[in-house]
């Protein structure tokens, strides 16, 4: 019998515990109600391995990375609850990104060498590898197919032009950028976790135009740009989402959500989804709203999300080895999978729980990997052994002591 792995990254410091309690009180004050779990709604299928990264292709294919030594990426066609194919990748695939033509980028490892694997549309294996510095690199693809690579240890972003396998330009960001969001006009917004800031980079610019302060010690992580240009930032340590208006230079308002919000997704209709990693829930914020209107119960340890072409939102539940599919409407209702494999919208008059469509039986401790430093495409010197949903205790000027979550 295997033992269940310890809860990752969710052991905050005393100050963080107090912050979590304050956020919980704010949630109660705003009367946001979490939907209870329902045994009747979920449709479950096995997942091989440890889901982590997720992306959606232009044809609606869903890609989910298996974060293991012998990792791979599973591809689900629209309506499928089992993968139609498995893509062979390097070890420990993490972040995924898909270009408009269907090319898949995979952040992976080969021993001590970190890489970005390139998978041609429809292929079942990596055909080209770009060597990068040892460590983790979050990937995002722009509308023109350009690949944006986040370099946390180097405090920078790198841009790879479509069809190329080398860096076109590298842009300085703030201290420890962990994610980047791209607005429709091409403006890039980088969430700098240790600086408590967001770096703003105009489309095509070689350097930032300005930096927006979201709060020292808030530890911004997930970031998303809505269709109208509004930017949403998940602040892990303060259990809130900071909202930056289009063209703004400061935070316009702060929206309380659940405990340890990690990722943010802005859907095509402007609805914002926030994964609360401690609460095992997703907060739903309608476009332009000043508060979350619903909290949906999902699987264990929710993390990354993606919206598919049909409007549904897929949530990766990492410790639960599962995916939750939410209907893409403003109410954020669940879209359970029918026995025949089709997704059907649910309207129960008051909203419904998230429907788990993939839950794995693989339940062993996660393998250790390494993260380090060094410029993109240049070998780094520092190597730190860590585990999935890596955490490091940090302190220093400009930020309170806490965990680095990535």
N, C-alpha and C positions, 0 to 999 in steps of 0.2 A: 504493500500500500504506500502510495506517495503522499507526502505532506503538502498542504497548501502553502504557497509561498507567502512570506511576510508582506504586509501591506506596504507598497512602495511609497516613498517620499512624503508620507502623510504624518510625520512626527514633528510638528512644528515646535518652535521654541515657546517659552511661556508667553512672551509678548504676542506671538502669533496666535496662541490659544485664546488670548483675550480678544484679539482682533476677530477671530472666528466667532466668538460669542457675540460680539457687537453686531457682526453682520447677520447672525441668525436672528437677533432681536429686530433688526431692521426689516428682515424678511417678514417676520410675523406682523410688524407694524403696517407693512404695505399689503398685507392679506394676500400674499401669493401662496397658493395652496399646491402642495405636491400631490400628484396623482398616485394613488396606492397601486401596488403591484397586483396583477391579475393573472391567475394561472390559466385562464381560458384563452387569453389573447396571444401569448407568444407561440411562434412556430420555430422549432429548434432544429438545426442541423449541425453536424460536427465540423469543427475547423481544425485543420492540421497545423499544430504549432502555436505560435504566439503572434496574434495580430497587433500591428502597431501603426504603420503608415497606410494612407488611403488616398486614392485619386480616382477621378472619373474621366473617361475618354469622350471624344466628340460623338461617338456612336452610342454612348450610354454604358459602355463596359465599365465595370467597377473593378479596380485593382486594390488588393490588400496585401501588404508585405508581411512575411513570416519572419519575425525577428529571432532567428536562431543561427547556430553555427553553420548548419547546412540550409541556410535560408532560401526563400523563393518568393515569388509573387503570384497570388491566385487571381485569376481573371473570371469575373462573373458577367455574363451577358444580361441584358435587361430581362427581368422576370425569373432569372435563375436563382436557386438557393444552394446550388453546388457549383463549384468552379468548372467552367468549360475547358480551361487549360491551366497548366501551371508553368510559369516562366522561371527558368533556371537563372539565378543571379549569384553574386558573390555572397560572402558571409554577412550575417546580421544586417539585412536590408532594413533601412529605417524610412527616410523620407522618400515620397514618390511625387512625380509631377508629369503631366501629359501635355504635349503640344497640340495645337489645332489640327495638325495632320495625323495625330495618333501616335507619335513617337513618345516612348515612355522613358523617363529618367529615373534612376534608382540610386540613392545614396547607400553604399555598401562598403564592405571591407575585404581585404585579402591579407590575412595575417596582420602585420603591423602597418600595412598600407591601406589607407582609405581611398575610396574611388567613387566616381559617378559612372554607373553603367548606363549604356544607351541600348534600348530595345526597339527595333524597327516595328512599325505597325503590323500586328498579326503574328509576330515572331514568338518563339517559345524560349529564347535565350538571349543573353546580352551579346551584342555584336561588336560593340566598341566600348573601350574603357578610358576614362579620363582620370589620371592620377591626381589626387588631392592630398592636402596635409592630413596627418593622422588626427582623427577626431570626428565630431558630428557636424553635419552641414545640412541645414534645412533648405529645401528646394521649392521654388515657385516659378511657374511659366507665365510670361506675359502674353497679351493678345496677339502680338506679332511672332510668337514662338521663342523669344529670347528667354534664356534660363537665368534666374537670379539665384545665387548661392550665398547663404548666410555663413559668415566666418566669425563665430563668437569670440574665440581666443584672440583674433587679430583685430577685433572691433571694426569689421568691415563687411561690405557686400561685394561680390564679384558678379559680372555679367558676361554670359556666353551668348554670342549672337546665333541665330538659327543656322543650323547646318555646320557650325564650327565646333572644334574640340579644344579651344583655347580661350583664355580670358580676353575679352575685348576691353574691359575697363574694371578697375577696382575702386570702390567708393568708401571713404571713411564714414563710420557711423559712431554711435556712442559706446559706452562701456558695456560689453557683453551683449551684443544684439543676438536675439534668439529666433525671431521670425520677421518676415517682411510681407507687407500687403501691397497690392498694386491697384490703384484707382483706374477708372475707365480712361482718364486722360493720360495715363502712363506714369503719374506721380507714384513714387515708392515711399512707403512708410515703414521704418524699421523700429521694432520694439526693443529697447535697450534695457535688459533686465536689471543689471546692477546699477545703472545710472538713474533709473526711474524716469526715463525720457523716451520720446519718439523722434527719430531723425527723419526729416522730410527732404526728399530728393526729387526735383522736377524731372520730367521725362527727358531722357537723353543727356542729362547734366553730369559733369564729371565730379561734382561735389554737392553737398547738401545746401539747401537754401536757408534752412533754419532748424531749430530744435525746440520741441514742445515738452515742457515739464509736466509729467503726470503724477509726481510725488515720490520723494526719496523714501526708500523702504517699501514701496508698493509692489515691487518686483513684477513689472508688466511682462506678460508672456504672449498669449494669443493676440492677434491683431487682424482686423478685417476692414475693408473699405466697401461700403454699401453702394448701390448703383447711383445714388444722388451725390456721392462724394463724402458722405459722413464716415468718419473713422471710429471704430470701436476697439477698445483695448482692455483685455482682461488683466486685472491686477490681483495676483494670487494672494498676497499677504493681507490685503484689505477687503477681500470678498466683494469686489465691485467691478463694474465696467465703466471706464472713462470714455466720454463721448467728445469727439473733436469735430466741430462743424466744418463744412467745406470751406477751405481757405483760411481756417482759423489758426491762431497762434497760441491758443491756450485751451485747457479743458473747459467745455461749455457746461457740462453737468456730469454727475456720477450716479450710476444706477446700481443699487444693491442687488446682488444675486446670491448664489449658494456658496458653500464652503470650498475654498481653493479653486476658483475658476481658472481653467488652464487654456482652453481653446475657444475661439470665436469664429463663427461663420455668418456672413451676410448673404442671405439668399437673394435670388433674382428679383423678388418682389419687395425687397427691403427688410423683410423679417430677419431678426438677429437671433442666433442660437448660441448658447454659452454652455460648455460642459463644466459641471461642478464635480471635480474629481473626488472629493471626500464624501459628498452627499449622494453620489451615484445618480445624478440627475442632470437635466438640461433645462436651463432657464430660457424662456421665449420672450423676446422684446419686439413688439410690432414696430414697423417703420415709423420713425419720428417720435416714438413714445418716450416718456420720462421714467417709466418703470416697467419691470417684467410683469407680464399678465398671467403667465402660467409657469409651472415647474413640472416637468415630465420625468417620471421615474424611468431610468434606463438600466443598463447592466452594471456590473462591478468595475469601478475605476474607469469611467469614460474619458476619452482623450480626443483624438483628432476626428474631424468631420469633413464631409464633402457633400455637395449637392449634385444630383444626377440630372440628366436632361429632362426627365419626367417631373422634375420639381421635388422629388423626395430627398430627404436629408439622411445620410448614413453616418452613424456614430460608432466609433471603434471603442469597445469595452475591453480594455487591455487585460486586467486581471480576470475578468469574466470570460475571456476567450470568446467574445461574441460581437455581433454587429446589431445595432438597433436601427430600424428604418422608420423615419418620421415623415408623415405626409407634409408636403411643402407649403401648405396653406398657412395664413397668418396665425391660426389657432395652434398650429404645431401638433395636429392629431397624429396618432400612430397609423401606420400602414402595414397591417399584418400580412404575412404570406399565406396564401391559400394552399391546400394540399396539392393543387395542380401546379404550383410554382408561380402563380400570378400575384401581383401586389394589388390589393383592393383597399380603397379609402374607407375609413370608418367614420361615421357621424353618429355619435351617441347623444347628441344634444348638449353635452357638457364637456366634451373633450375626453380623450382616452389615454391610457398608458402607452408608453413606448412598446413596440412589439419586437422582441428579440428574434432575429431570424437566423442567427448563427451562434451556437454555443459549443465550445469544444470540451472534450473529455481529457485532453492533454493537460496534466496538472502536476508539473514538477517545477522545482526551483529553476529560475532563469539563469542562463550562463552569463559569466562575466565577460565584459568587453573592455576595450581601452578607448580613452578619449585624450586628446592632446592638443598641441599648439603647432603653429606654423602657417605661413601664408598659403593660400590656395595654389596648388600645383608645386609647392615647395615643401620638403620634408620638415616636420616639426621635431623639436627636441624633447619636449615634456610629454610624459606618458603617465596617465593615471588610470588604474584599474577601477572600473565602476560596474554598475548593473543597470538593467533596463529602467527607464525613467530616472536617469542618473541624478544624484543629488550631492551637493558639496556644501559644507557649512562655510559661510563667508561672513566677513565683517570688514568695515573700512569706511573711509570718508565718503559721505554722500549716500550711504545706505545703512539700514539697520541690520543687525546680525540675523541671519536666516538661512534658508536653504536655496541653493540654485537649482531650479527645476528645468529640465529640458528633455 
